[in-house]
Amino acid sequence: ATPLVTGLSVAAAALGGKYLIRAYNAYKVRPSCMRQFYEGGFKPVMNRREAALILGV
């Protein structure tokens, strides 16, 4: 009984590791969906530069 439990445990760990590696590789390859945002503050009256920063152009 002990070799059977050990074998099943090793098989489960190997299968889990395989899926973990696949998930990590898929996570690394995906494109970044987070854009970089302007971190500075804005002036009380909006100018053309601030409007361009907000619109991302």
VENNORRA-V821385 format. One record per residue. N is the residue number from 1. SS is DSSP state (helix for helix, strand for strand, loop for the rest). NEAR is the number of other C-alpha atoms within 12 Angstrom. Layout:
BEGIN
n->N ss->SS near->NEAR
n->N ss->SS near->NEAR
END
This chain:
BEGIN
n->1 ss->loop near->7
n->2 ss->helix near->8
n->3 ss->helix near->9
n->4 ss->helix near->10
n->5 ss->helix near->11
n->6 ss->helix near->12
n->7 ss->helix near->13
n->8 ss->helix near->14
n->9 ss->helix near->14
n->10 ss->helix near->14
n->11 ss->helix near->14
n->12 ss->helix near->14
n->13 ss->helix near->14
n->14 ss->helix near->14
n->15 ss->helix near->14
n->16 ss->helix near->14
n->17 ss->helix near->14
n->18 ss->helix near->14
n->19 ss->helix near->14
n->20 ss->helix near->14
n->21 ss->helix near->14
n->22 ss->helix near->14
n->23 ss->helix near->14
n->24 ss->helix near->13
n->25 ss->helix near->12
n->26 ss->helix near->12
n->27 ss->helix near->13
n->28 ss->helix near->11
n->29 ss->helix near->11
n->30 ss->loop near->11
n->31 ss->loop near->9
n->32 ss->loop near->9
n->33 ss->loop near->8
n->34 ss->loop near->7
n->35 ss->loop near->9
n->36 ss->loop near->10
n->37 ss->loop near->11
n->38 ss->loop near->15
n->39 ss->loop near->10
n->40 ss->loop near->9
n->41 ss->loop near->12
n->42 ss->loop near->16
n->43 ss->loop near->11
n->44 ss->loop near->7
n->45 ss->loop near->10
n->46 ss->loop near->13
n->47 ss->loop near->12
n->48 ss->helix near->14
n->49 ss->helix near->15
n->50 ss->helix near->19
n->51 ss->helix near->15
n->52 ss->helix near->13
n->53 ss->helix near->18
n->54 ss->helix near->18
n->55 ss->helix near->11
n->56 ss->loop near->13
n->57 ss->loop near->9
END
